[in-house]
Amino acid sequence: MRIYILNTTRFYHEDFEEYPGAWFSCPVDFEEIRERLGVQSEEEIEIEDYELPFPLEGNTRLWEINALCRMIQEMQGTPLYYEMDVVQKR
């Protein structure tokens, strides 16, 4: 489970095609985001891409993503975990 987070406070630079960003494993600690991307608050980031077993809305907060990822980690190895795709489609 990973998310690609952009630092939206840095302007485009001619050496880069897009805003600086990085992949983070979930659940992710904001301190790690702060250190790697140089941001001070969650308002300075944007989730650009993700590899998660659930969909994200454009305004999904980081704490919500972390909570869902922790729930999925707790379910790993259970019958429900192996049937998540079927449950999600209903």
DSSP file (Angstrom, degrees, kcal/mol; ACC not computed):
  #  RESIDUE AA STRUCTURE BP1 BP2  ACC     N-H-->O    O-->H-N    N-H-->O    O-->H-N    TCO  KAPPA ALPHA  PHI   PSI    X-CA   Y-CA   Z-CA
    1    1 A M              0   0    0      0, 0.0    25,-2.8     0, 0.0     2,-0.3   0.000 360.0 360.0 360.0 118.4    0.0    0.0    0.0
    2    2 A R  E     -AB  25  51A   0     49,-1.6    49,-3.1    23,-0.2     2,-0.4  -0.960 360.0-158.3-140.9 155.8    1.6    3.2   -1.2
    3    3 A I  E     -AB  24  50A   0     21,-2.3    21,-2.4    -2,-0.3     2,-0.6  -0.991  16.6-137.1-133.0 145.2    0.7    6.8   -2.1
    4    4 A Y  E     -AB  23  49A   0     45,-3.1    44,-2.7    -2,-0.4    45,-1.2  -0.906  26.8-165.7-102.1 118.5    2.6    9.3   -4.3
    5    5 A I  E     -AB  22  47A   0     17,-2.6    17,-1.9    -2,-0.6     2,-0.3  -0.882   5.6-153.8-112.6 134.7    2.7   12.7   -2.6
    6    6 A L  E     -AB  21  46A   0     40,-3.1    40,-1.5    -2,-0.4     2,-0.8  -0.808  16.8-132.6-103.1 145.0    3.6   16.0   -4.2
    7    7 A N  E >   - B   0  45A   0     13,-3.0     3,-0.6    -2,-0.3    38,-0.2  -0.877  22.8-172.3 -89.7 108.5    5.0   19.1   -2.6
    8    8 A T  T 3  S+     0   0    0     36,-2.3    37,-0.1    -2,-0.8    -1,-0.1   0.455  72.3  71.0 -86.0   0.2    2.7   21.7   -4.1
    9    9 A T  T 3  S+     0   0    0     35,-0.6     2,-0.5     2,-0.1    -1,-0.2   0.678  81.0  82.1 -89.4 -17.5    4.6   24.7   -2.6
   10   10 A R  S <  S-     0   0    0     -3,-0.6     3,-0.1    10,-0.1     2,-0.1  -0.740  79.4-131.0 -89.7 132.6    7.7   24.2   -4.8
   11   11 A F        -     0   0    0     -2,-0.5     7,-0.1     1,-0.1    -2,-0.1  -0.339  35.4 -82.4 -75.7 160.3    7.3   25.8   -8.3
   12   12 A Y        -     0   0    0      7,-0.1     2,-0.4     5,-0.1    -1,-0.1  -0.321  46.3-153.9 -56.6 144.5    8.2   23.9  -11.4
   13   13 A H    >   -     0   0    0      5,-0.3     3,-2.2     3,-0.2     5,-0.1  -0.943  24.3-119.1-123.4 146.6   11.9   24.0  -12.2
   14   14 A E  T 3  S+     0   0    0     -2,-0.4    -1,-0.1     1,-0.3    -2,-0.0   0.747 115.0  55.2 -60.3 -22.4   13.3   23.7  -15.7
   15   15 A D  T 3  S+     0   0    0      2,-0.0     2,-0.4    -3,-0.0    -1,-0.3   0.594 106.5  59.9 -84.2 -10.4   15.2   20.5  -14.6
   16   16 A F    <   -     0   0    0     -3,-2.2    -3,-0.2     1,-0.1     3,-0.1  -0.910  65.3-152.8-120.0 145.7   11.9   18.9  -13.4
   17   17 A E  S    S+     0   0    0     -2,-0.4     2,-0.3     2,-0.1    -1,-0.1   0.626  81.8   7.2 -87.6 -14.5    8.8   18.1  -15.4
   18   18 A E  S    S-     0   0    0     -7,-0.1    -5,-0.3    -5,-0.1     3,-0.1  -0.900  98.6 -57.5-153.1 178.7    6.5   18.3  -12.4
   19   19 A Y        -     0   0    0     -2,-0.3     2,-0.1     1,-0.1   -11,-0.1  -0.280  67.7 -91.8 -61.2 150.4    6.4   19.2   -8.7
   20   20 A P        +     0   0    0      0, 0.0   -13,-3.0     0, 0.0     2,-0.3  -0.429  63.4 152.2 -64.2 137.7    8.8   17.3   -6.4
   21   21 A G  E     -A    6   0A   0    -15,-0.2     2,-0.3    -2,-0.1   -15,-0.2  -0.937  25.1-159.7-156.0 176.5    7.2   14.2   -5.0
   22   22 A A  E     -A    5   0A   0    -17,-1.9   -17,-2.6    -2,-0.3     2,-0.3  -0.987  26.9-104.4-160.5 156.6    7.9   10.7   -3.7
   23   23 A W  E     -A    4   0A   0     -2,-0.3     2,-0.4   -19,-0.2   -19,-0.2  -0.680  35.3-167.9 -83.7 141.3    6.2    7.4   -3.0
   24   24 A F  E     -A    3   0A   0    -21,-2.4   -21,-2.3    -2,-0.3     2,-0.2  -0.996  19.7-125.5-131.6 136.9    5.5    6.6    0.7
   25   25 A S  E     -A    2   0A   0     -2,-0.4   -23,-0.2   -23,-0.2     0, 0.0  -0.590  47.9 -86.0 -77.5 142.6    4.4    3.3    2.2
   26   26 A C  S    S+     0   0    0    -25,-2.8     2,-0.1    -2,-0.2    40,-0.1  -0.756 109.7  44.7-102.8 148.8    1.2    3.4    4.2
   27   27 A P  S    S-     0   0    0      0, 0.0     2,-0.4     0, 0.0    -2,-0.1   0.537  88.7-167.6 -69.0 145.9    0.5    4.0    6.9
   28   28 A V        -     0   0    0     34,-0.2     2,-0.4    -2,-0.1    38,-0.1  -0.850  18.8-133.3-112.0 140.7    2.7    7.0    6.6
   29   29 A D    >>  -     0   0    0     -2,-0.4     4,-1.4     1,-0.1     3,-1.0  -0.771  14.2-137.7 -89.8 131.3    4.0    9.3    9.3
   30   30 A F  H 3> S+     0   0    0     -2,-0.4     4,-3.0     1,-0.3     5,-0.2   0.811 102.9  65.0 -60.6 -28.4    3.7   13.0    8.4
   31   31 A E  H 3> S+     0   0    0      1,-0.2     4,-2.5     2,-0.2    -1,-0.3   0.887 100.5  50.9 -60.4 -38.0    7.2   13.6    9.9
   32   32 A E  H <> S+     0   0    0     -3,-1.0     4,-2.5     2,-0.2     5,-0.2   0.910 110.9  48.0 -65.0 -41.8    8.6   11.4    7.1
   33   33 A I  H  X S+     0   0    0     -4,-1.4     4,-2.8     2,-0.2     5,-0.5   0.931 111.2  51.4 -62.2 -45.3    6.7   13.4    4.5
   34   34 A R  H  X S+     0   0    0     -4,-3.0     4,-1.7     1,-0.2     5,-0.2   0.918 113.2  44.4 -58.1 -46.2    8.0   16.6    6.1
   35   35 A E  H  < S+     0   0    0     -4,-2.5    -1,-0.2    -5,-0.2    -2,-0.2   0.918 119.5  40.0 -66.9 -44.1   11.6   15.4    6.0
   36   36 A R  H  < S+     0   0    0     -4,-2.5    -2,-0.2    -5,-0.2    -1,-0.2   0.842 129.1  27.1 -78.2 -33.4   11.5   14.1    2.5
   37   37 A L  H  < S-     0   0    0     -4,-2.8    -3,-0.2    -5,-0.2    -2,-0.2   0.570  97.4-125.1-108.0 -11.2    9.5   16.8    0.8
   38   38 A G     <  +     0   0    0     -4,-1.7     2,-0.2    -5,-0.5    -4,-0.2   0.849  57.4 144.9  72.5  34.3   10.2   19.8    2.9
   39   39 A V        -     0   0    0     -6,-0.4    -1,-0.2    -5,-0.2    -2,-0.1  -0.660  40.8-158.6-102.4 161.7    6.6   20.7    3.7
   40   40 A Q  S    S+     0   0    0      1,-0.2     2,-0.3    -2,-0.2    -1,-0.1   0.658  72.1  19.7-110.1 -24.0    5.2   22.1    7.0
   41   41 A S  S >  S-     0   0    0      1,-0.1     3,-1.7    -7,-0.0    -1,-0.2  -0.947  75.5-108.9-145.4 164.4    1.5   21.2    6.8
   42   42 A E  G >  S+     0   0    0     -2,-0.3     3,-1.4     1,-0.3    -1,-0.1   0.730 112.4  69.8 -66.8 -21.2   -0.8   18.8    5.1
   43   43 A E  G 3  S+     0   0    0      1,-0.2    -1,-0.3     3,-0.0   -35,-0.0   0.661  91.5  61.7 -68.9 -14.7   -2.2   21.7    3.1
   44   44 A E  G <  S+     0   0    0     -3,-1.7   -36,-2.3   -37,-0.0   -35,-0.6   0.341  97.8  70.1 -93.5   5.8    1.1   21.8    1.2
   45   45 A I  E <   -B    7   0A   0     -3,-1.4     2,-0.3   -38,-0.2   -38,-0.2  -0.829  56.7-165.3-122.8 161.7    0.8   18.3   -0.2
   46   46 A E  E     -B    6   0A   0    -40,-1.5   -40,-3.1    -2,-0.3     2,-0.8  -0.989  24.4-126.9-143.5 136.0   -1.4   16.6   -2.8
   47   47 A I  E     +B    5   0A   0     -2,-0.3   -42,-0.2   -42,-0.2     3,-0.1  -0.756  30.9 174.2 -84.7 115.5   -1.8   12.8   -3.4
   48   48 A E  E     -     0   0A   0    -44,-2.7     2,-0.3    -2,-0.8    -1,-0.2   0.790  61.4  -0.4 -93.4 -33.3   -1.1   12.3   -7.0
   49   49 A D  E     -B    4   0A   0    -45,-1.2   -45,-3.1     2,-0.0     2,-0.3  -0.962  62.4-167.4-153.0 162.2   -1.2    8.5   -7.3
   50   50 A Y  E     -B    3   0A   0     -2,-0.3     2,-0.4   -47,-0.3   -47,-0.2  -0.996  23.2-154.2-156.6 155.2   -1.8    5.5   -5.1
   51   51 A E  E     +B    2   0A   0    -49,-3.1   -49,-1.6    -2,-0.3    -2,-0.0  -0.795  50.5 135.2-127.5  84.5   -1.6    1.7   -4.9
   52   52 A L        -     0   0    0     -2,-0.4     4,-0.1   -51,-0.2    -2,-0.1  -0.914  64.3-122.1-133.0 154.6   -4.3    0.9   -2.4
   53   53 A P  S    S+     0   0    0      0, 0.0    -2,-0.0     0, 0.0    -1,-0.0   0.221  97.8  53.3 -83.5  17.7   -7.0   -1.7   -2.2
   54   54 A F  S    S-     0   0    0     34,-0.0    -2,-0.2     0, 0.0     2,-0.1  -0.985  90.0-105.3-146.0 152.5   -9.6    1.1   -1.8
   55   55 A P        -     0   0    0      0, 0.0     2,-0.4     0, 0.0     0, 0.0  -0.415  28.8-142.5 -78.1 155.5  -10.4    4.2   -3.9
   56   56 A L        -     0   0    0     -2,-0.1     2,-0.2    -4,-0.1    -6,-0.0  -0.921   3.7-141.7-116.0 144.3   -9.5    7.7   -2.8
   57   57 A E    >   -     0   0    0     -2,-0.4     3,-1.5     1,-0.1     0, 0.0  -0.607  34.0-105.4 -91.9 162.7  -11.5   10.8   -3.3
   58   58 A G  T 3  S+     0   0    0      1,-0.3   -11,-0.2    -2,-0.2    -1,-0.1   0.752 119.2  43.9 -61.5 -25.3   -9.7   14.1   -4.1
   59   59 A N  T 3  S+     0   0    0      2,-0.0    -1,-0.3     0, 0.0     2,-0.2   0.180  76.7 139.1-108.3  17.6  -10.2   15.4   -0.6
   60   60 A T    <   -     0   0    0     -3,-1.5   -13,-0.1     1,-0.1     2,-0.1  -0.462  49.5-131.6 -65.8 126.6   -9.3   12.3    1.4
   61   61 A R     >  -     0   0    0     -2,-0.2     4,-1.9     1,-0.1     3,-0.4  -0.415  13.6-117.3 -80.6 155.2   -7.2   13.3    4.4
   62   62 A L  H  > S+     0   0    0      1,-0.2     4,-2.6     2,-0.2   -34,-0.2   0.866 113.8  56.3 -60.0 -39.7   -3.9   11.6    5.3
   63   63 A W  H  > S+     0   0    0      1,-0.2     4,-2.2     2,-0.2    -1,-0.2   0.855 106.4  51.5 -64.4 -33.2   -5.3   10.4    8.7
   64   64 A E  H  > S+     0   0    0     -3,-0.4     4,-2.4     2,-0.2    -1,-0.2   0.915 109.9  48.6 -68.1 -43.0   -8.2    8.7    6.9
   65   65 A I  H  X S+     0   0    0     -4,-1.9     4,-2.5     1,-0.2    -2,-0.2   0.932 112.6  48.7 -61.0 -46.0   -5.8    6.9    4.5
   66   66 A N  H  X S+     0   0    0     -4,-2.6     4,-2.4     1,-0.2    -2,-0.2   0.904 110.5  50.6 -61.7 -42.2   -3.7    5.8    7.5
   67   67 A A  H  X S+     0   0    0     -4,-2.2     4,-2.0     2,-0.2    -1,-0.2   0.921 112.3  46.5 -63.1 -44.2   -6.7    4.5    9.4
   68   68 A L  H  X S+     0   0    0     -4,-2.4     4,-2.2     1,-0.2    -2,-0.2   0.900 111.9  51.0 -64.7 -40.7   -8.0    2.5    6.5
   69   69 A C  H  X S+     0   0    0     -4,-2.5     4,-2.4     1,-0.2    -2,-0.2   0.893 109.4  50.5 -64.7 -39.5   -4.5    1.0    5.8
   70   70 A R  H  X S+     0   0    0     -4,-2.4     4,-2.1     2,-0.2    -1,-0.2   0.900 109.3  51.4 -64.8 -39.7   -4.2    0.0    9.5
   71   71 A M  H  X S+     0   0    0     -4,-2.0     4,-1.4     2,-0.2    -2,-0.2   0.911 110.7  48.4 -62.4 -41.6   -7.6   -1.7    9.3
   72   72 A I  H  X S+     0   0    0     -4,-2.2     4,-1.1     1,-0.2    -2,-0.2   0.899 108.9  53.2 -66.4 -40.1   -6.5   -3.6    6.2
   73   73 A Q  H  < S+     0   0    0     -4,-2.4     3,-0.5     1,-0.2    -1,-0.2   0.892 108.4  50.8 -60.6 -39.0   -3.2   -4.6    7.9
   74   74 A E  H  < S+     0   0    0     -4,-2.1    -1,-0.2     1,-0.2    -2,-0.2   0.810 109.9  50.7 -68.0 -29.2   -5.2   -6.0   10.8
   75   75 A M  H >< S+     0   0    0     -4,-1.4     3,-2.4    -5,-0.1     6,-0.5   0.651  80.8 120.8 -82.3 -15.9   -7.4   -8.0    8.4
   76   76 A Q  T 3< S+     0   0    0     -4,-1.1     4,-0.0    -3,-0.5    -3,-0.0  -0.209  77.3  21.9 -54.4 135.0   -4.5   -9.6    6.6
   77   77 A G  T 3  S+     0   0    0      1,-0.3    -1,-0.3     2,-0.1    -2,-0.1   0.340 100.5 111.1  89.1  -5.8   -4.7  -13.4    6.8
   78   78 A T  S <> S-     0   0    0     -3,-2.4     4,-1.4     1,-0.1    -1,-0.3  -0.614  81.1-113.0 -96.3 160.3   -8.4  -13.4    7.6
   79   79 A P  H  > S+     0   0    0      0, 0.0     4,-0.9     0, 0.0     5,-0.1   0.874 117.1  57.4 -58.3 -36.6  -11.1  -14.8    5.2
   80   80 A L  H >4 S+     0   0    0      1,-0.2     3,-0.7     2,-0.2     4,-0.3   0.889 100.8  56.7 -61.9 -38.7  -12.5  -11.2    4.8
   81   81 A Y  H >4 S+     0   0    0     -6,-0.5     3,-1.1    -3,-0.3     4,-0.2   0.906 107.0  48.5 -58.8 -42.1   -9.1  -10.0    3.6
   82   82 A Y  H 3< S+     0   0    0     -4,-1.4    -1,-0.2     1,-0.2    -2,-0.2   0.662 114.6  46.2 -75.3 -14.6   -9.1  -12.5    0.8
   83   83 A E  T <X S+     0   0    0     -4,-0.9     4,-2.2    -3,-0.7     3,-0.4   0.237  77.0 111.3-107.3  11.6  -12.7  -11.6   -0.2
   84   84 A M  H <> S+     0   0    0     -3,-1.1     4,-2.8    -4,-0.3     5,-0.2   0.862  74.0  55.9 -57.3 -38.9  -12.2   -7.8   -0.1
   85   85 A D  H  > S+     0   0    0     -4,-0.2     4,-1.4     1,-0.2    -1,-0.2   0.913 109.8  46.0 -60.3 -42.0  -12.6   -7.4   -3.8
   86   86 A V  H  > S+     0   0    0     -3,-0.4     4,-0.6     1,-0.2    -1,-0.2   0.918 113.6  48.8 -66.7 -43.3  -16.0   -9.1   -3.7
   87   87 A V  H >< S+     0   0    0     -4,-2.2     3,-1.0     1,-0.2    -2,-0.2   0.897 109.2  53.0 -64.0 -41.4  -17.1   -7.0   -0.7
   88   88 A Q  H 3< S+     0   0    0     -4,-2.8    -1,-0.2     1,-0.2    -2,-0.2   0.832 103.4  57.2 -64.6 -32.6  -16.0   -3.8   -2.4
   89   89 A K  H 3<        0   0    0     -4,-1.4    -1,-0.2     1,-0.2    -2,-0.2   0.637 360.0 360.0 -75.9 -13.3  -18.0   -4.4   -5.5
   90   90 A R    <<        0   0    0     -3,-1.0    -1,-0.2    -4,-0.6    -2,-0.2   0.455 360.0 360.0 -86.8 360.0  -21.3   -4.8   -3.6
